[in-house]
């Protein structure tokens, strides 16, 4: 079974590289492409993952850009939260070795006072981008000791400047992974299409990169890649 899974992952990554899916300006795989390759993608990418069926295609598309998370336990589940999505380590696993930690990615499906955009209302490319952002949080968590994770949690709650610096860092990880287009699509969705409050928009502007910032960083990363 393990050999089969590794073989499937190799096939998926080979197809992805050959079709340019990891390049900055190539399109994120479409839902139709994901559906066509769904069985191979599930075998390759969903080991140690629990997914919400309604979001499986977008989750699979995002996981393609994070092969380093192959062995990490991640549970995608719907919860009533105040933002679109959130990623966090489970309480009991913070003290484990990094490779043995477990993480939850929460997906909000209920409108709240802040009217945070719902993932189900976002275009597919934007869904993949924001899921990629949450996976970048897990990459960041898994680089840290439990003491740093706890310190980050305190800083995130009590300091907007800490929160801003961290979220900009996470956006940079997402873009460097190749999901800049999806992140840009989600930011445009928040800025132009989502039925949300002015207060929530100001919060996003204060904490996260703007669509202009994201576009500029995508271009910078692409230029650096061409120089190499």
C-alpha positions as CSV (number, residue, x, y, z in Angstrom):
1,X,0.0,0.0,0.0
2,X,2.8,2.4,0.9
3,X,4.6,1.6,-2.4
4,X,1.4,2.2,-4.3
5,X,0.8,5.6,-2.6
6,X,4.4,6.7,-3.3
7,X,4.0,5.7,-6.9
8,X,0.7,7.6,-7.2
9,X,2.4,10.7,-5.7
10,X,5.2,10.4,-8.2
11,X,2.8,10.2,-11.1
12,X,0.8,13.2,-9.9
13,X,3.8,15.3,-9.3
14,X,5.2,14.3,-12.7
15,X,2.0,15.3,-14.4
16,X,1.9,18.5,-12.5
17,X,5.4,19.5,-13.4
18,X,5.0,18.5,-17.0
19,X,1.8,20.6,-17.4
20,X,3.3,23.5,-15.6
21,X,0.9,23.6,-12.6
22,X,3.7,24.6,-10.2
23,X,4.7,27.6,-12.3
24,X,3.7,31.1,-11.1
25,X,1.7,32.1,-14.1
26,X,0.3,28.8,-15.2
27,X,-3.4,28.2,-14.2
28,X,-4.4,26.4,-11.1
29,X,-5.9,23.0,-12.1
30,X,-9.6,23.3,-12.9
31,X,-12.3,21.3,-11.1
32,X,-12.7,19.2,-14.3
33,X,-9.0,18.3,-14.3
34,X,-9.2,17.4,-10.6
35,X,-12.2,15.2,-11.3
36,X,-10.4,13.5,-14.1
37,X,-7.4,12.6,-11.9
38,X,-9.3,12.3,-8.6
39,X,-8.5,8.8,-7.8
40,X,-4.7,9.3,-8.3
41,X,-4.8,12.5,-6.4
42,X,-6.7,11.0,-3.4
43,X,-4.1,8.1,-3.2
44,X,-1.2,10.5,-3.4
45,X,-2.4,13.4,-1.3
46,X,-5.0,12.4,1.2
47,X,-3.0,10.1,3.4
48,X,-3.4,11.4,7.0
49,X,-6.1,13.9,5.7
50,X,-9.8,14.1,6.5
51,X,-11.6,16.3,4.1
52,X,-15.0,17.9,3.8
53,X,-16.6,16.4,0.7
54,X,-18.0,19.7,-0.6
55,X,-14.5,21.1,-0.8
56,X,-12.5,18.1,-1.8
57,X,-11.6,19.3,-5.3
58,X,-10.2,22.6,-4.0
59,X,-8.4,20.9,-1.2
60,X,-6.8,18.4,-3.6
61,X,-5.8,21.2,-5.9
62,X,-4.1,23.1,-3.0
63,X,-2.4,20.1,-1.6
64,X,-0.7,19.5,-5.0
65,X,1.5,22.5,-4.1
66,X,2.5,21.2,-0.7
67,X,4.0,17.7,-1.2
68,X,6.1,18.4,2.0
69,X,2.8,18.1,4.0
70,X,2.3,14.5,2.7
71,X,2.8,12.8,6.1
72,X,1.2,15.5,8.2
73,X,-2.2,14.8,9.8
74,X,-4.7,17.5,8.8
75,X,-8.4,17.5,9.5
76,X,-10.6,19.8,7.3
77,X,-13.9,20.4,9.0
78,X,-16.7,23.0,9.1
79,X,-17.1,25.2,12.2
80,X,-18.8,28.5,13.0
81,X,-15.9,30.9,13.2
82,X,-15.5,34.6,12.6
83,X,-13.4,34.4,9.5
84,X,-13.5,32.4,6.2
85,X,-11.0,29.7,7.4
86,X,-8.5,29.1,10.2
87,X,-5.6,26.7,10.7
88,X,-4.3,25.5,14.1
89,X,-2.5,22.6,15.8
90,X,-4.7,20.4,18.0
91,X,-4.1,21.2,21.6
92,X,-2.8,17.7,22.6
93,X,-0.4,17.5,19.7
94,X,1.5,20.8,20.3
95,X,3.9,19.0,22.6
96,X,4.6,16.1,20.2
97,X,7.5,15.9,17.7
98,X,6.8,18.1,14.7
99,X,6.2,15.1,12.4
100,X,3.6,13.7,14.8
101,X,1.6,16.8,15.3
102,X,-2.0,17.0,14.1
103,X,-3.7,20.1,12.7
104,X,-7.2,21.3,12.0
105,X,-8.3,23.6,9.2
106,X,-11.7,25.1,10.0
107,X,-14.1,26.2,7.3
108,X,-16.9,28.6,8.1
109,X,-20.2,28.0,6.5
110,X,-22.4,30.4,8.4
111,X,-22.8,34.1,8.0
112,X,-21.9,36.0,11.2
113,X,-21.9,39.7,12.3
114,X,-18.6,40.4,10.5
115,X,-20.0,38.8,7.3
116,X,-16.7,37.1,6.6
117,X,-16.8,35.7,3.0
118,X,-17.9,32.0,2.9
119,X,-15.6,29.6,1.1
120,X,-18.6,28.1,-0.7
121,X,-19.4,31.4,-2.4
122,X,-15.8,32.1,-3.7
123,X,-14.7,31.1,-7.2
124,X,-12.8,27.8,-7.4
125,X,-9.5,29.5,-8.0
126,X,-10.0,31.7,-5.0
127,X,-11.0,28.7,-2.9
128,X,-7.7,27.0,-3.8
129,X,-5.8,30.1,-2.9
130,X,-7.2,30.6,0.5
131,X,-6.9,26.9,1.3
132,X,-3.2,27.2,0.2
133,X,-2.9,30.1,2.6
134,X,-4.1,27.9,5.5
135,X,-1.7,25.1,4.4
136,X,1.1,27.7,4.6
137,X,0.2,28.3,8.2
138,X,0.7,24.6,8.8
139,X,4.1,24.7,7.1
140,X,5.0,27.6,9.4
141,X,3.6,25.9,12.5
142,X,5.6,22.7,11.7
143,X,8.8,24.6,11.7
144,X,8.4,25.8,15.3
145,X,8.8,24.4,18.7
146,X,5.7,24.3,21.0
147,X,7.0,27.2,23.0
148,X,7.2,29.4,19.8
149,X,3.7,28.2,18.8
150,X,2.3,29.3,22.2
151,X,4.2,32.6,21.9
152,X,2.8,33.2,18.5
153,X,-0.7,32.5,19.7
154,X,-0.4,35.1,22.4
155,X,1.1,37.6,20.0
156,X,-1.6,36.9,17.4
157,X,-4.3,37.7,19.9
158,X,-2.9,40.8,21.5
159,X,-0.8,42.5,18.8
160,X,-2.1,43.7,15.5
161,X,1.4,44.4,14.3
162,X,2.5,40.8,15.1
163,X,-0.7,39.5,13.4
164,X,0.1,41.6,10.3
165,X,3.7,40.5,10.1
166,X,2.7,36.9,10.4
167,X,-0.1,37.0,7.8
168,X,2.2,38.8,5.3
169,X,4.8,36.0,5.9
170,X,2.1,33.4,5.3
171,X,1.1,35.1,2.1
172,X,4.7,35.1,0.9
173,X,4.9,31.3,1.6
174,X,1.7,30.8,-0.4
175,X,3.0,32.8,-3.3
176,X,6.4,31.1,-3.2
177,X,4.6,27.7,-3.4
178,X,3.1,28.8,-6.7
179,X,-0.4,29.7,-5.5
180,X,-0.1,33.5,-6.0
181,X,-2.9,33.5,-8.6
182,X,-5.3,31.8,-6.2
183,X,-4.4,34.1,-3.4
184,X,-4.9,37.1,-5.7
185,X,-8.3,35.8,-6.8
186,X,-9.4,35.4,-3.2
187,X,-8.2,38.9,-2.3
188,X,-10.1,40.4,-5.3
189,X,-13.2,38.4,-4.2
190,X,-13.0,40.0,-0.8
191,X,-12.4,43.5,-2.2
192,X,-14.9,43.5,-5.0
193,X,-17.5,40.7,-4.8
194,X,-18.0,39.4,-1.3
195,X,-21.1,40.6,0.5
196,X,-19.3,41.7,3.7
197,X,-19.1,44.6,6.0
198,X,-16.9,47.7,5.7
199,X,-15.4,46.8,9.1
200,X,-14.4,43.4,7.8
201,X,-12.8,44.9,4.7
202,X,-10.8,47.4,6.9
203,X,-9.6,44.4,9.0
204,X,-8.4,42.6,5.9
205,X,-6.7,45.8,4.6
206,X,-4.9,46.3,8.0
207,X,-3.7,42.7,8.4
208,X,-3.3,41.1,5.0
209,X,-1.6,41.9,1.8
210,X,-3.8,43.9,-0.7
211,X,-4.4,42.6,-4.2
212,X,-1.9,45.1,-5.4
213,X,0.8,43.9,-3.0
214,X,0.1,40.3,-4.0
215,X,0.4,41.0,-7.7
216,X,3.7,42.9,-7.2
217,X,5.1,40.0,-5.1
218,X,4.0,37.4,-7.8
219,X,5.9,39.5,-10.4
220,X,8.9,39.8,-8.2
221,X,9.0,36.0,-7.5
222,X,8.6,35.3,-11.2
223,X,11.4,37.6,-12.2
224,X,13.7,36.0,-9.7
225,X,12.8,32.6,-11.0
226,X,13.6,33.7,-14.6
227,X,17.0,35.1,-13.4
228,X,17.9,31.7,-12.0
